Amino acid sequence: MKSSRDITLIVIFTVLIFVFRLLIDRGVGMINIPGFPYILPIFFSIIQSLAFLMYKGRRWRLFFQALLSTLLYITFINPAFRLTEMVTILNMFIVDVVFNSFYGSFERKNKLVWLTILFQVCYWAIHSFWLLVSYSALFYPFEAFLNNWFIPIMSVMLPVMIIEGLAGGYLGYQIYRRVKILHNF
């Protein structure tokens, strides 16, 4: 880490994601609004997009943030180790390496909004792919898992996740732009 600012941002976004995931795990069951759980990934995408932009293309910040939030989640919210948490760490590692490599060129062209949107859409799409690979390799026969679970659910949910990634990436960029103006980041 280069400075205490980076460490502070990692801790702030880790705690924010931890509180958000705590509210999702404990609070969604109490709210009986149809379709409410489909809105929640937009807020997660906003937090991730804002963190991505605040780190300004410096590598390993998103990965450490995912690692810390996953450790907090496993420790305090869901003690049973879940494979999806490992998928989240792997996914964030890949996304961190790939998208931070292009941050400088998109920033020079003043196209960070497109990088942020692409970051979120790829995050959700790649996450689904890694779930397919990990679950089918460890627990289920591949064809049965693909035909009975992945294709029926993802044919409906992947477009929803892409729309949520678009919305979250764009809104995260708009929030970053306002914060950047206010605080001269």
VENURFEN-V275271 format. One record per pair of residues at least 12 apart in sequence whose ideal C-beta (glycine too) atoms are under 10 Angstrom apart, sorted by the first residue. I is the first residue (numbers start at 0). J is the second residue. If there is no record, write none. Layout:
BEGIN
i=I j=J
i=I j=J
END
This chain:
BEGIN
i=0 j=57
i=0 j=59
i=0 j=60
i=0 j=63
i=1 j=57
i=1 j=60
i=2 j=57
i=4 j=53
i=4 j=54
i=4 j=184
i=5 j=53
i=5 j=54
i=5 j=55
i=5 j=57
i=5 j=59
i=5 j=60
i=5 j=63
i=6 j=60
i=6 j=63
i=8 j=49
i=8 j=50
i=8 j=53
i=8 j=54
i=8 j=55
i=8 j=57
i=8 j=60
i=8 j=64
i=9 j=50
i=9 j=53
i=9 j=54
i=9 j=59
i=9 j=60
i=9 j=61
i=9 j=62
i=9 j=63
i=9 j=64
i=9 j=66
i=9 j=67
i=9 j=68
i=10 j=63
i=10 j=64
i=10 j=67
i=11 j=50
i=11 j=53
i=11 j=64
i=12 j=46
i=12 j=47
i=12 j=49
i=12 j=50
i=12 j=51
i=12 j=53
i=12 j=54
i=12 j=60
i=12 j=61
i=12 j=64
i=12 j=65
i=12 j=67
i=12 j=68
i=13 j=50
i=13 j=63
i=13 j=64
i=13 j=65
i=13 j=66
i=13 j=67
i=13 j=68
i=13 j=69
i=13 j=70
i=13 j=71
i=14 j=67
i=14 j=68
i=14 j=71
i=15 j=46
i=15 j=49
i=15 j=50
i=15 j=64
i=15 j=68
i=16 j=43
i=16 j=46
i=16 j=47
i=16 j=50
i=16 j=64
i=16 j=65
i=16 j=67
i=16 j=68
i=16 j=69
i=16 j=71
i=16 j=72
i=17 j=67
i=17 j=68
i=17 j=69
i=17 j=70
i=17 j=71
i=17 j=72
i=17 j=74
i=17 j=75
i=17 j=76
i=18 j=71
i=19 j=39
i=19 j=42
i=19 j=43
i=19 j=45
i=19 j=46
i=19 j=68
i=20 j=39
i=20 j=43
i=20 j=68
i=20 j=69
i=20 j=71
i=20 j=72
i=20 j=75
i=20 j=76
i=20 j=77
i=21 j=71
i=21 j=72
i=21 j=75
i=21 j=76
i=22 j=39
i=22 j=42
i=23 j=36
i=23 j=39
i=23 j=40
i=23 j=42
i=23 j=43
i=23 j=76
i=24 j=72
i=24 j=76
i=24 j=77
i=25 j=76
i=26 j=39
i=27 j=39
i=37 j=156
i=37 j=159
i=37 j=160
i=37 j=162
i=37 j=163
i=38 j=163
i=38 j=166
i=39 j=163
i=40 j=119
i=40 j=123
i=40 j=159
i=40 j=160
i=40 j=162
i=40 j=163
i=40 j=164
i=40 j=166
i=40 j=167
i=41 j=119
i=41 j=162
i=41 j=163
i=41 j=164
i=41 j=165
i=41 j=166
i=41 j=167
i=41 j=168
i=41 j=170
i=41 j=171
i=42 j=163
i=42 j=166
i=42 j=167
i=42 j=170
i=42 j=171
i=43 j=119
i=43 j=122
i=43 j=123
i=43 j=163
i=43 j=164
i=43 j=167
i=44 j=115
i=44 j=116
i=44 j=118
i=44 j=119
i=44 j=120
i=44 j=122
i=44 j=123
i=44 j=160
i=44 j=163
i=44 j=164
i=44 j=165
i=44 j=166
i=44 j=167
i=44 j=168
i=44 j=169
i=44 j=170
i=44 j=171
i=45 j=119
i=45 j=163
i=45 j=166
i=45 j=167
i=45 j=168
i=45 j=169
i=45 j=170
i=45 j=171
i=45 j=172
i=45 j=173
i=45 j=174
i=45 j=175
i=46 j=64
i=46 j=68
i=46 j=167
i=46 j=171
i=46 j=174
i=47 j=61
i=47 j=64
i=47 j=65
i=47 j=91
i=47 j=94
i=47 j=115
i=47 j=118
i=47 j=119
i=47 j=122
i=47 j=164
i=47 j=167
i=47 j=168
i=47 j=171
i=48 j=111
i=48 j=112
i=48 j=114
i=48 j=115
i=48 j=116
i=48 j=118
i=48 j=119
i=48 j=122
i=48 j=164
i=48 j=167
i=48 j=168
i=48 j=169
i=48 j=170
i=48 j=171
i=48 j=172
i=48 j=173
i=48 j=174
i=48 j=175
i=49 j=115
i=49 j=167
i=49 j=170
i=49 j=171
i=49 j=172
i=49 j=173
i=49 j=174
i=49 j=175
i=49 j=178
i=50 j=64
i=50 j=65
i=50 j=171
i=50 j=175
i=51 j=64
i=51 j=94
i=51 j=95
i=51 j=98
i=51 j=99
i=51 j=102
i=51 j=111
i=51 j=114
i=51 j=115
i=51 j=118
i=51 j=119
i=51 j=122
i=51 j=168
i=51 j=171
i=51 j=172
i=51 j=175
i=52 j=102
i=52 j=106
i=52 j=111
i=52 j=112
i=52 j=114
i=52 j=115
i=52 j=118
i=52 j=168
i=52 j=171
i=52 j=172
i=52 j=174
i=52 j=175
i=52 j=176
i=52 j=178
i=52 j=179
i=52 j=184
i=53 j=171
i=53 j=174
i=53 j=175
i=53 j=178
i=53 j=179
i=53 j=184
i=54 j=95
i=54 j=99
i=54 j=102
i=55 j=99
i=55 j=102
i=55 j=103
i=55 j=106
i=55 j=111
i=55 j=184
i=56 j=98
i=56 j=99
i=56 j=100
i=56 j=101
i=56 j=102
i=56 j=103
i=56 j=104
i=56 j=105
i=56 j=106
i=56 j=111
i=56 j=114
i=57 j=95
i=57 j=99
i=57 j=102
i=58 j=95
i=58 j=96
i=58 j=98
i=58 j=99
i=58 j=100
i=58 j=102
i=59 j=92
i=59 j=95
i=59 j=96
i=59 j=99
i=60 j=95
i=60 j=99
i=61 j=91
i=61 j=92
i=61 j=94
i=61 j=95
i=61 j=96
i=61 j=98
i=61 j=99
i=61 j=118
i=61 j=122
i=62 j=88
i=62 j=89
i=62 j=91
i=62 j=92
i=62 j=93
i=62 j=94
i=62 j=95
i=62 j=96
i=62 j=99
i=63 j=91
i=63 j=95
i=64 j=91
i=64 j=95
i=65 j=84
i=65 j=87
i=65 j=88
i=65 j=89
i=65 j=90
i=65 j=91
i=65 j=92
i=65 j=94
i=65 j=95
i=66 j=84
i=66 j=87
i=66 j=88
i=66 j=91
i=66 j=92
i=68 j=84
i=68 j=87
i=68 j=88
i=68 j=91
i=69 j=81
i=69 j=83
i=69 j=84
i=69 j=85
i=69 j=87
i=69 j=88
i=69 j=91
i=70 j=84
i=70 j=88
i=72 j=84
i=72 j=87
i=73 j=85
i=82 j=129
i=82 j=130
i=82 j=133
i=82 j=134
i=82 j=137
i=82 j=138
i=83 j=126
i=83 j=129
i=83 j=130
i=83 j=133
i=83 j=134
i=85 j=129
i=85 j=133
i=86 j=125
i=86 j=126
i=86 j=127
i=86 j=128
i=86 j=129
i=86 j=130
i=86 j=131
i=86 j=132
i=86 j=133
i=86 j=134
i=87 j=122
i=87 j=126
i=87 j=129
i=87 j=130
i=89 j=125
i=89 j=126
i=89 j=129
i=89 j=132
i=89 j=133
i=90 j=121
i=90 j=122
i=90 j=123
i=90 j=124
i=90 j=125
i=90 j=126
i=90 j=127
i=90 j=128
i=90 j=129
i=90 j=130
i=91 j=122
i=91 j=125
i=91 j=126
i=93 j=121
i=93 j=122
i=93 j=125
i=93 j=126
i=93 j=129
i=94 j=118
i=94 j=119
i=94 j=121
i=94 j=122
i=94 j=125
i=94 j=126
i=95 j=118
i=97 j=117
i=97 j=118
i=97 j=121
i=97 j=125
i=98 j=114
i=98 j=115
i=98 j=117
i=98 j=118
i=98 j=119
i=98 j=121
i=98 j=122
i=99 j=114
i=99 j=118
i=101 j=114
i=101 j=117
i=101 j=118
i=102 j=114
i=102 j=115
i=102 j=118
i=105 j=117
i=111 j=172
i=111 j=175
i=111 j=176
i=112 j=168
i=112 j=169
i=112 j=171
i=112 j=172
i=112 j=173
i=112 j=175
i=112 j=176
i=113 j=168
i=113 j=169
i=113 j=172
i=114 j=168
i=114 j=172
i=115 j=164
i=115 j=167
i=115 j=168
i=115 j=169
i=115 j=170
i=115 j=171
i=115 j=172
i=115 j=173
i=115 j=175
i=116 j=164
i=116 j=165
i=116 j=166
i=116 j=167
i=116 j=168
i=116 j=169
i=116 j=171
i=116 j=172
i=117 j=164
i=117 j=165
i=117 j=168
i=118 j=164
i=118 j=167
i=118 j=168
i=118 j=171
i=118 j=172
i=119 j=160
i=119 j=161
i=119 j=163
i=119 j=164
i=119 j=165
i=119 j=166
i=119 j=167
i=119 j=168
i=119 j=169
i=119 j=170
i=119 j=171
i=119 j=172
i=120 j=160
i=120 j=161
i=120 j=162
i=120 j=163
i=120 j=164
i=120 j=165
i=120 j=167
i=120 j=168
i=121 j=161
i=121 j=164
i=121 j=168
i=122 j=160
i=122 j=164
i=122 j=167
i=122 j=168
i=123 j=156
i=123 j=157
i=123 j=159
i=123 j=160
i=123 j=161
i=123 j=162
i=123 j=163
i=123 j=164
i=123 j=165
i=123 j=167
i=124 j=153
i=124 j=157
i=124 j=160
i=124 j=161
i=124 j=164
i=126 j=160
i=127 j=149
i=127 j=152
i=127 j=153
i=127 j=156
i=127 j=157
i=127 j=160
i=128 j=149
i=128 j=153
i=128 j=157
i=130 j=148
i=130 j=149
i=130 j=153
i=131 j=144
i=131 j=145
i=131 j=148
i=131 j=149
i=131 j=150
i=131 j=153
i=134 j=148
i=134 j=149
i=135 j=148
i=135 j=149
END
